[in-house]
Amino acid sequence: MLGIMLRYHVAYYLPRGQDRMVVAEALDFPGVASQGFDLADARLMVASALEEMAQIYLEEGKPLPVPDSEVSAPEADLIELIPLTVEAGLAKP
């Protein structure tokens, strides 16, 4: 097995007004979003969502999105890279 690490950009939106949750969205992996009670919780939740979505892609034979170094989210309070390690095995004869 060979491990490949990809790093995806995640935008975090801190609570405002009546909102009580930190929202997290992977900017370069469509469909990956989550929320948490605080920033640490949101980080854990979005990392889990990213792993689950990557697993679904792989099970369906779809290629994973390529991380995009040019993503932006001007309204985000914080953007950071989170790692995703994918195990790639050799095809069996």
SVG drawing of the C-alpha trace seen along z (x, -y; Angstrom):
<svg xmlns="http://www.w3.org/2000/svg" viewBox="-30 -40 34 53">
<polyline fill="none" stroke="black" stroke-width="0.4" points="0.0,0.0 1.1,-3.5 -0.1,-6.5 -0.7,-9.7 -1.3,-13.0 -3.5,-15.7 -4.1,-19.1 -7.5,-20.7 -8.4,-24.4 -11.0,-24.7 -12.8,-28.0 -14.2,-28.6 -17.0,-31.0 -17.2,-32.1 -20.5,-32.6 -22.3,-35.9 -25.6,-37.2 -27.8,-34.4 -25.5,-31.8 -23.8,-29.6 -21.9,-27.2 -18.6,-27.5 -19.2,-26.5 -16.5,-24.8 -16.4,-24.3 -13.8,-22.6 -13.2,-25.0 -11.6,-22.6 -13.6,-19.5 -17.3,-20.0 -19.9,-18.8 -17.6,-18.7 -19.0,-21.0 -19.7,-20.6 -20.0,-22.6 -18.9,-22.5 -19.5,-24.1 -16.1,-25.9 -13.1,-26.0 -11.5,-22.8 -14.8,-20.9 -15.4,-22.3 -11.9,-21.2 -12.6,-17.6 -16.0,-17.5 -14.9,-18.8 -11.8,-16.5 -14.2,-13.5 -16.6,-14.7 -13.6,-15.0 -12.5,-11.5 -16.0,-10.1 -16.5,-12.0 -13.1,-10.8 -14.0,-7.2 -17.3,-7.5 -15.5,-8.9 -13.0,-6.0 -15.7,-3.4 -17.5,-4.7 -14.3,-4.8 -14.3,-8.6 -11.1,-10.6 -10.6,-12.8 -10.7,-16.6 -7.3,-18.1 -6.6,-20.7 -6.6,-24.2 -4.0,-26.6 -6.0,-29.6 -9.2,-29.1 -10.5,-32.1 -13.4,-32.8 -13.2,-36.6 -16.1,-36.2 -14.3,-33.5 -12.8,-34.3 -10.0,-31.7 -8.7,-29.5 -6.3,-26.7 -5.1,-23.5 -6.2,-20.2 -4.5,-16.9 -6.2,-13.9 -4.2,-10.7 -5.4,-8.2 -4.2,-4.6 -3.5,-3.4 -2.9,0.2 -1.5,2.0 -4.0,3.9 -4.1,7.6 -3.6,10.1"/>
</svg>
